């Protein structure tokens, strides 16, 4: 796939820690690298902010960074870039006319404006990730918000016009829905962490004996709440605070926020216990984090927040504001502690308890590292992002195909009531199945990802609906039996319904509404936003299956498809699909059964991880109660 990523102010090449350089830079760079390593052709378009930069820089992964001439080649505050976006869009359109990408992924609202303007005339699909929303920023910063006044209307327009939106947290989803976004075009894909770089084992930065160490890694802007952390330190006489971020240490005196923080520490008598490090090289961050007794992230608001993930991956407990994306990543009482933003008193209270309990710190650190490994590796984030891309491409393909009065049944499937294709027999059948299973190996990671996501839905109180006809119906019932019962290990029953199993409803619906509605009406009855519908179809064209998918998408469900040879309409409609390229329906069903067992195994493994962390929480509650 040829992917154009647009990140107008956040270059993958930029140094971290500056006012406008942070998590978005990391996110864009990591995604571009992951996609390129998988064989995709990736170009990241960013504004030239230095006349010495070459037009194109190739990253070691094979992805390219393209510097766009839009405005003076100087470092400008991102809030001053809007007047240069029309020029940015013209350059994008010229590049894409010569070499059109399969899709465009815009990062931040101004990138979205330029991308939509350039892509609309070329009929290119646009995926939008906001990274931060102006309405949330204004809510928390008030008059201090320097965003252009045009931002709010522009973001509402983007929320409605983008072909697909990838939000980074569940909190952002609710904001986007209030702005008019269509739930069917929304995916949630969090930011990730480099698990090879940030890990519990490894060197720790030396530190003075006799003091606890608290570490903050942050851009130096008021909304990051570093001043509140310094104020809390006044209540912790046996602790030191290391703040990494901002310009290099030698240039901190020229930084207004660094000067304010230093003056605050001096005023509170903390100058000897507050170490403003300035920018710390990324290679040195893991050792600094591992040296901490606790990492603190106390922003007033936070769309996602990568630093808490990096600390968790290093096995360090995190104290974080109960805002935005931090509500998703930091699990209160399991991997860290939530506190209100702008509350030094509550932060001091939480840190006092944490620093006094080495056993609790170790338990939270272990759980944090496990959670980071299980959910937030960049490989998993890339998989989920590619799934969102695939859903968009398939939806556009399905829309184009539907223009011809629906999907005809494949001519080869049935002729005069009899199979038109000879089914393989004997050794030929075995060889055909072996070939198809070998193809399935390439989809194992995708099914593993389905299992992890499905487990989270089911453990969280959601439901799986499964639909299929004939032999696929039997497989649907097999899957739901494994989930309501057990597959490998003892666990709580999980909510799963095979939609053909209630024969009274099935026949009543077929009689009153027609066979095409047999599954769709049940989806509307039993499905809730966030639930999952899995369809199984060897042909990929059964009308009752397609109607069920459409009903699920309308209702805010996630739709996955296991089908036969593609392209086919069932796979096109689904958010994600595994297509078995075999000529025989029997072979397709045999491979589907293997896929079902892979899915069940992945669900059980993820449920077990969730049960372990829940047990840790119970143990901690009992311990605290006994104390």
VENURLIN-V337241 format. One record per residue. N is the residue number from 0. RES is the residue in three letters. BURIAL is 1 if it has 9 or more other C-alpha atoms within 8 Angstrom, else 0. Layout:
n->N res->RES burial->BURIAL
n->N res->RES burial->BURIAL
This chain:
n->0 res->UNK burial->0
n->1 res->UNK burial->1
n->2 res->UNK burial->1
n->3 res->UNK burial->1
n->4 res->UNK burial->1
n->5 res->UNK burial->1
n->6 res->UNK burial->1
n->7 res->UNK burial->1
n->8 res->UNK burial->0
n->9 res->UNK burial->1
n->10 res->UNK burial->1
n->11 res->UNK burial->1
n->12 res->UNK burial->0
n->13 res->UNK burial->0
n->14 res->UNK burial->0
n->15 res->UNK burial->1
n->16 res->UNK burial->1
n->17 res->UNK burial->1
n->18 res->UNK burial->1
n->19 res->UNK burial->1
n->20 res->UNK burial->1
n->21 res->UNK burial->1
n->22 res->UNK burial->0
n->23 res->UNK burial->1
n->24 res->UNK burial->1
n->25 res->UNK burial->1
n->26 res->UNK burial->1
n->27 res->UNK burial->1
n->28 res->UNK burial->1
n->29 res->UNK burial->1
n->30 res->UNK burial->1
n->31 res->UNK burial->1
n->32 res->UNK burial->1
n->33 res->UNK burial->1
n->34 res->UNK burial->1
n->35 res->UNK burial->1
n->36 res->UNK burial->1
n->37 res->UNK burial->0
n->38 res->UNK burial->0
n->39 res->UNK burial->1
n->40 res->UNK burial->1
n->41 res->UNK burial->1
n->42 res->UNK burial->1
n->43 res->UNK burial->1
n->44 res->UNK burial->1
n->45 res->UNK burial->1
n->46 res->UNK burial->1
n->47 res->UNK burial->1
n->48 res->UNK burial->1
n->49 res->UNK burial->0
n->50 res->UNK burial->0
n->51 res->UNK burial->0
n->52 res->UNK burial->0
n->53 res->UNK burial->0
n->54 res->UNK burial->0
n->55 res->UNK burial->0
n->56 res->UNK burial->0
n->57 res->UNK burial->0
n->58 res->UNK burial->1
n->59 res->UNK burial->0
n->60 res->UNK burial->0
n->61 res->UNK burial->1
n->62 res->UNK burial->1
n->63 res->UNK burial->1
n->64 res->UNK burial->1
n->65 res->UNK burial->1
n->66 res->UNK burial->1
n->67 res->UNK burial->1
n->68 res->UNK burial->1
n->69 res->UNK burial->1
n->70 res->UNK burial->0
n->71 res->UNK burial->0
n->72 res->UNK burial->1
n->73 res->UNK burial->0
n->74 res->UNK burial->0
n->75 res->UNK burial->0
n->76 res->UNK burial->0
n->77 res->UNK burial->0
n->78 res->UNK burial->0
n->79 res->UNK burial->0
n->80 res->UNK burial->1
n->81 res->UNK burial->0
n->82 res->UNK burial->0
n->83 res->UNK burial->1
n->84 res->UNK burial->1
n->85 res->UNK burial->0
n->86 res->UNK burial->1
n->87 res->UNK burial->1
n->88 res->UNK burial->1
n->89 res->UNK burial->1
n->90 res->UNK burial->1
n->91 res->UNK burial->1
n->92 res->UNK burial->1
n->93 res->UNK burial->0
n->94 res->UNK burial->1
n->95 res->UNK burial->1
n->96 res->UNK burial->0
n->97 res->UNK burial->0
n->98 res->UNK burial->0
n->99 res->UNK burial->0
n->100 res->UNK burial->1
n->101 res->UNK burial->1
n->102 res->UNK burial->1
n->103 res->UNK burial->1
n->104 res->UNK burial->1
n->105 res->UNK burial->1
n->106 res->UNK burial->1
n->107 res->UNK burial->1
n->108 res->UNK burial->1
n->109 res->UNK burial->1
n->110 res->UNK burial->1
n->111 res->UNK burial->1
n->112 res->UNK burial->1
n->113 res->UNK burial->1
n->114 res->UNK burial->1
n->115 res->UNK burial->1
n->116 res->UNK burial->1
n->117 res->UNK burial->1
n->118 res->UNK burial->1
n->119 res->UNK burial->1
n->120 res->UNK burial->0
n->121 res->UNK burial->0
n->122 res->UNK burial->0
n->123 res->UNK burial->1
n->124 res->UNK burial->1
n->125 res->UNK burial->1
n->126 res->UNK burial->1
n->127 res->UNK burial->1
n->128 res->UNK burial->1
n->129 res->UNK burial->1
n->130 res->UNK burial->1
n->131 res->UNK burial->1
n->132 res->UNK burial->1
n->133 res->UNK burial->1
n->134 res->UNK burial->0
n->135 res->UNK burial->1
n->136 res->UNK burial->1
n->137 res->UNK burial->1
n->138 res->UNK burial->0
n->139 res->UNK burial->0
n->140 res->UNK burial->1
n->141 res->UNK burial->0
n->142 res->UNK burial->0
n->143 res->UNK burial->0
n->144 res->UNK burial->0
n->145 res->UNK burial->0
n->146 res->UNK burial->0
n->147 res->UNK burial->0
n->148 res->UNK burial->0
n->149 res->UNK burial->0
n->150 res->UNK burial->1
n->151 res->UNK burial->1
n->152 res->UNK burial->0
n->153 res->UNK burial->1
n->154 res->UNK burial->1
n->155 res->UNK burial->1
n->156 res->UNK burial->0
n->157 res->UNK burial->1
n->158 res->UNK burial->1
n->159 res->UNK burial->1
n->160 res->UNK burial->0
n->161 res->UNK burial->1
n->162 res->UNK burial->1
n->163 res->UNK burial->1
n->164 res->UNK burial->1
n->165 res->UNK burial->1
n->166 res->UNK burial->1
n->167 res->UNK burial->1
n->168 res->UNK burial->1
n->169 res->UNK burial->1
n->170 res->UNK burial->0
n->171 res->UNK burial->1
n->172 res->UNK burial->1
n->173 res->UNK burial->0
n->174 res->UNK burial->0
n->175 res->UNK burial->1
n->176 res->UNK burial->1
n->177 res->UNK burial->0
n->178 res->UNK burial->0
n->179 res->UNK burial->1
n->180 res->UNK burial->1
n->181 res->UNK burial->1
n->182 res->UNK burial->0
n->183 res->UNK burial->0
n->184 res->UNK burial->1
n->185 res->UNK burial->1
n->186 res->UNK burial->1
n->187 res->UNK burial->1
n->188 res->UNK burial->1
n->189 res->UNK burial->1
n->190 res->UNK burial->1
n->191 res->UNK burial->1
n->192 res->UNK burial->1
n->193 res->UNK burial->1
n->194 res->UNK burial->1
n->195 res->UNK burial->0
n->196 res->UNK burial->0
n->197 res->UNK burial->1
n->198 res->UNK burial->1
n->199 res->UNK burial->1
n->200 res->UNK burial->0
n->201 res->UNK burial->0
n->202 res->UNK burial->0
n->203 res->UNK burial->1
n->204 res->UNK burial->0
n->205 res->UNK burial->0
n->206 res->UNK burial->0
n->207 res->UNK burial->0
n->208 res->UNK burial->0
n->209 res->UNK burial->0
n->210 res->UNK burial->0
n->211 res->UNK burial->1
n->212 res->UNK burial->1
n->213 res->UNK burial->1
n->214 res->UNK burial->1
n->215 res->UNK burial->1
n->216 res->UNK burial->1
n->217 res->UNK burial->1
n->218 res->UNK burial->1
n->219 res->UNK burial->1
n->220 res->UNK burial->0
n->221 res->UNK burial->0
n->222 res->UNK burial->0
n->223 res->UNK burial->1
n->224 res->UNK burial->1
n->225 res->UNK burial->1
n->226 res->UNK burial->1
n->227 res->UNK burial->1
n->228 res->UNK burial->1
n->229 res->UNK burial->1
n->230 res->UNK burial->1
n->231 res->UNK burial->1
n->232 res->UNK burial->1
n->233 res->UNK burial->1
n->234 res->UNK burial->0
n->235 res->UNK burial->1
n->236 res->UNK burial->0
n->237 res->UNK burial->0
n->238 res->UNK burial->1
n->239 res->UNK burial->1
n->240 res->UNK burial->1
n->241 res->UNK burial->1
n->242 res->UNK burial->1
n->243 res->UNK burial->1
n->244 res->UNK burial->1
n->245 res->UNK burial->1
n->246 res->UNK burial->1
n->247 res->UNK burial->1
n->248 res->UNK burial->1
n->249 res->UNK burial->0
n->250 res->UNK burial->0
n->251 res->UNK burial->1
n->252 res->UNK burial->0
n->253 res->UNK burial->0
n->254 res->UNK burial->1
n->255 res->UNK burial->0
n->256 res->UNK burial->1
n->257 res->UNK burial->1
n->258 res->UNK burial->1
n->259 res->UNK burial->0
n->260 res->UNK burial->1
n->261 res->UNK burial->1
n->262 res->UNK burial->0
n->263 res->UNK burial->1
n->264 res->UNK burial->1
n->265 res->UNK burial->1
n->266 res->UNK burial->0
n->267 res->UNK burial->1
n->268 res->UNK burial->0
n->269 res->UNK burial->1
n->270 res->UNK burial->1
n->271 res->UNK burial->0
n->272 res->UNK burial->0
n->273 res->UNK burial->1
n->274 res->UNK burial->1
n->275 res->UNK burial->1
n->276 res->UNK burial->1
n->277 res->UNK burial->1
n->278 res->UNK burial->1
n->279 res->UNK burial->1
n->280 res->UNK burial->0
n->281 res->UNK burial->0
n->282 res->UNK burial->0
n->283 res->UNK burial->0
n->284 res->UNK burial->1
n->285 res->UNK burial->1
n->286 res->UNK burial->1
n->287 res->UNK burial->1
n->288 res->UNK burial->1
n->289 res->UNK burial->1
n->290 res->UNK burial->1
n->291 res->UNK burial->1
n->292 res->UNK burial->1
n->293 res->UNK burial->1
n->294 res->UNK burial->1
n->295 res->UNK burial->1
n->296 res->UNK burial->1
n->297 res->UNK burial->1
n->298 res->UNK burial->1
n->299 res->UNK burial->1
n->300 res->UNK burial->1
n->301 res->UNK burial->1
n->302 res->UNK burial->1
n->303 res->UNK burial->1
n->304 res->UNK burial->1
n->305 res->UNK burial->1
n->306 res->UNK burial->1
n->307 res->UNK burial->1
n->308 res->UNK burial->1
n->309 res->UNK burial->1
n->310 res->UNK burial->1
n->311 res->UNK burial->1
n->312 res->UNK burial->1
n->313 res->UNK burial->1
n->314 res->UNK burial->1
n->315 res->UNK burial->1
n->316 res->UNK burial->1
n->317 res->UNK burial->1
n->318 res->UNK burial->1
n->319 res->UNK burial->1
n->320 res->UNK burial->1
n->321 res->UNK burial->1
n->322 res->UNK burial->1
n->323 res->UNK burial->1
n->324 res->UNK burial->1
n->325 res->UNK burial->1
n->326 res->UNK burial->1
n->327 res->UNK burial->1
n->328 res->UNK burial->0
n->329 res->UNK burial->1
n->330 res->UNK burial->1
n->331 res->UNK burial->0
n->332 res->UNK burial->0
n->333 res->UNK burial->1
n->334 res->UNK burial->1
n->335 res->UNK burial->1
n->336 res->UNK burial->1
n->337 res->UNK burial->1
n->338 res->UNK burial->1
n->339 res->UNK burial->1
n->340 res->UNK burial->1
n->341 res->UNK burial->1
n->342 res->UNK burial->1
n->343 res->UNK burial->1
n->344 res->UNK burial->0
n->345 res->UNK burial->1
n->346 res->UNK burial->1
n->347 res->UNK burial->1
n->348 res->UNK burial->0
n->349 res->UNK burial->1
n->350 res->UNK burial->1
n->351 res->UNK burial->1
n->352 res->UNK burial->0
n->353 res->UNK burial->1
n->354 res->UNK burial->1
n->355 res->UNK burial->0
n->356 res->UNK burial->0
n->357 res->UNK burial->0
n->358 res->UNK burial->0
n->359 res->UNK burial->1
n->360 res->UNK burial->1
n->361 res->UNK burial->1
n->362 res->UNK burial->1
n->363 res->UNK burial->1
n->364 res->UNK burial->1
n->365 res->UNK burial->1
n->366 res->UNK burial->1
n->367 res->UNK burial->1
n->368 res->UNK burial->1
n->369 res->UNK burial->1
n->370 res->UNK burial->1
n->371 res->UNK burial->1
n->372 res->UNK burial->1
n->373 res->UNK burial->0
n->374 res->UNK burial->0
n->375 res->UNK burial->1
n->376 res->UNK burial->1
n->377 res->UNK burial->1
n->378 res->UNK burial->0
n->379 res->UNK burial->1
n->380 res->UNK burial->1
n->381 res->UNK burial->1
n->382 res->UNK burial->1
n->383 res->UNK burial->1
n->384 res->UNK burial->1
n->385 res->UNK burial->0
n->386 res->UNK burial->1
n->387 res->UNK burial->1
n->388 res->UNK burial->1
n->389 res->UNK burial->1
n->390 res->UNK burial->1
n->391 res->UNK burial->1
n->392 res->UNK burial->1
n->393 res->UNK burial->1
n->394 res->UNK burial->1
n->395 res->UNK burial->0
n->396 res->UNK burial->1
n->397 res->UNK burial->1
n->398 res->UNK burial->0
n->399 res->UNK burial->0
n->400 res->UNK burial->1
n->401 res->UNK burial->1
n->402 res->UNK burial->0
n->403 res->UNK burial->0
n->404 res->UNK burial->0
n->405 res->UNK burial->0
n->406 res->UNK burial->1
n->407 res->UNK burial->0
n->408 res->UNK burial->0
n->409 res->UNK burial->0
n->410 res->UNK burial->0
n->411 res->UNK burial->0
n->412 res->UNK burial->1
n->413 res->UNK burial->1
n->414 res->UNK burial->1
n->415 res->UNK burial->0
n->416 res->UNK burial->0
n->417 res->UNK burial->0
n->418 res->UNK burial->1
n->419 res->UNK burial->0
n->420 res->UNK burial->0
n->421 res->UNK burial->0
n->422 res->UNK burial->0
n->423 res->UNK burial->0
n->424 res->UNK burial->0
n->425 res->UNK burial->0
n->426 res->UNK burial->0
n->427 res->UNK burial->0
n->428 res->UNK burial->1
n->429 res->UNK burial->1
n->430 res->UNK burial->0
n->431 res->UNK burial->1
n->432 res->UNK burial->1
n->433 res->UNK burial->0
n->434 res->UNK burial->0
n->435 res->UNK burial->1
n->436 res->UNK burial->1
n->437 res->UNK burial->0
n->438 res->UNK burial->1
n->439 res->UNK burial->1
n->440 res->UNK burial->0
n->441 res->UNK burial->0
n->442 res->UNK burial->1
n->443 res->UNK burial->1
n->444 res->UNK burial->0
n->445 res->UNK burial->0
n->446 res->UNK burial->1
n->447 res->UNK burial->1
n->448 res->UNK burial->1
n->449 res->UNK burial->1
n->450 res->UNK burial->1
n->451 res->UNK burial->1
n->452 res->UNK burial->0
n->453 res->UNK burial->1
n->454 res->UNK burial->1
n->455 res->UNK burial->1
n->456 res->UNK burial->1
n->457 res->UNK burial->1
n->458 res->UNK burial->1
n->459 res->UNK burial->0
n->460 res->UNK burial->0
n->461 res->UNK burial->1
n->462 res->UNK burial->1
n->463 res->UNK burial->1
n->464 res->UNK burial->1
n->465 res->UNK burial->1
n->466 res->UNK burial->1
n->467 res->UNK burial->1
n->468 res->UNK burial->1
n->469 res->UNK burial->0
n->470 res->UNK burial->0
n->471 res->UNK burial->1
n->472 res->UNK burial->1
n->473 res->UNK burial->1
n->474 res->UNK burial->1
n->475 res->UNK burial->1
n->476 res->UNK burial->1
n->477 res->UNK burial->0
n->478 res->UNK burial->1
n->479 res->UNK burial->1
n->480 res->UNK burial->1
n->481 res->UNK burial->1
n->482 res->UNK burial->1
n->483 res->UNK burial->1
n->484 res->UNK burial->0
n->485 res->UNK burial->1
n->486 res->UNK burial->1
n->487 res->UNK burial->0
n->488 res->UNK burial->0
n->489 res->UNK burial->0
n->490 res->UNK burial->0
n->491 res->UNK burial->0
n->492 res->UNK burial->0
n->493 res->UNK burial->1
n->494 res->UNK burial->1
n->495 res->UNK burial->1
n->496 res->UNK burial->1
n->497 res->UNK burial->1
n->498 res->UNK burial->1
n->499 res->UNK burial->1
n->500 res->UNK burial->0
n->501 res->UNK burial->0
n->502 res->UNK burial->0
n->503 res->UNK burial->0
n->504 res->UNK burial->0
n->505 res->UNK burial->1
n->506 res->UNK burial->1
n->507 res->UNK burial->0
n->508 res->UNK burial->1
n->509 res->UNK burial->1
n->510 res->UNK burial->0
n->511 res->UNK burial->0
n->512 res->UNK burial->1
n->513 res->UNK burial->1
n->514 res->UNK burial->1
n->515 res->UNK burial->1
n->516 res->UNK burial->1
n->517 res->UNK burial->1
n->518 res->UNK burial->1
n->519 res->UNK burial->1
n->520 res->UNK burial->1
n->521 res->UNK burial->1
n->522 res->UNK burial->1
n->523 res->UNK burial->1
n->524 res->UNK burial->0
n->525 res->UNK burial->0
n->526 res->UNK burial->1
n->527 res->UNK burial->1
n->528 res->UNK burial->0
n->529 res->UNK burial->1
n->530 res->UNK burial->1
n->531 res->UNK burial->1
n->532 res->UNK burial->1
n->533 res->UNK burial->1
n->534 res->UNK burial->1
n->535 res->UNK burial->1
n->536 res->UNK burial->1
n->537 res->UNK burial->1
n->538 res->UNK burial->1
n->539 res->UNK burial->1
n->540 res->UNK burial->1
n->541 res->UNK burial->1
n->542 res->UNK burial->0
n->543 res->UNK burial->1
n->544 res->UNK burial->1
n->545 res->UNK burial->1
n->546 res->UNK burial->1
n->547 res->UNK burial->1
n->548 res->UNK burial->1
n->549 res->UNK burial->1
n->550 res->UNK burial->1
n->551 res->UNK burial->1
n->552 res->UNK burial->1
n->553 res->UNK burial->0
n->554 res->UNK burial->1
n->555 res->UNK burial->1
n->556 res->UNK burial->1
n->557 res->UNK burial->1
n->558 res->UNK burial->1
n->559 res->UNK burial->1
n->560 res->UNK burial->1
n->561 res->UNK burial->1
n->562 res->UNK burial->1
n->563 res->UNK burial->1
n->564 res->UNK burial->1
n->565 res->UNK burial->1
n->566 res->UNK burial->0
n->567 res->UNK burial->1
n->568 res->UNK burial->1
n->569 res->UNK burial->1
n->570 res->UNK burial->1
n->571 res->UNK burial->1
n->572 res->UNK burial->1
n->573 res->UNK burial->1
n->574 res->UNK burial->1
n->575 res->UNK burial->1
n->576 res->UNK burial->1
n->577 res->UNK burial->1
n->578 res->UNK burial->1
n->579 res->UNK burial->1
n->580 res->UNK burial->1
n->581 res->UNK burial->1
n->582 res->UNK burial->0
n->583 res->UNK burial->1
n->584 res->UNK burial->1
n->585 res->UNK burial->0
n->586 res->UNK burial->1
n->587 res->UNK burial->1
n->588 res->UNK burial->1
n->589 res->UNK burial->1
n->590 res->UNK burial->1
n->591 res->UNK burial->1
n->592 res->UNK burial->1
n->593 res->UNK burial->0
n->594 res->UNK burial->1
n->595 res->UNK burial->1
n->596 res->UNK burial->1
n->597 res->UNK burial->1
n->598 res->UNK burial->1
n->599 res->UNK burial->1
n->600 res->UNK burial->1
n->601 res->UNK burial->1
n->602 res->UNK burial->1
n->603 res->UNK burial->1
n->604 res->UNK burial->1
n->605 res->UNK burial->1
n->606 res->UNK burial->1
n->607 res->UNK burial->1
n->608 res->UNK burial->0
n->609 res->UNK burial->0
n->610 res->UNK burial->0
n->611 res->UNK burial->0
n->612 res->UNK burial->1
n->613 res->UNK burial->1
n->614 res->UNK burial->0
n->615 res->UNK burial->1
n->616 res->UNK burial->1
n->617 res->UNK burial->0
n->618 res->UNK burial->0
n->619 res->UNK burial->1
n->620 res->UNK burial->0
n->621 res->UNK burial->0
n->622 res->UNK burial->0
n->623 res->UNK burial->0
n->624 res->UNK burial->0
n->625 res->UNK burial->0
n->626 res->UNK burial->0
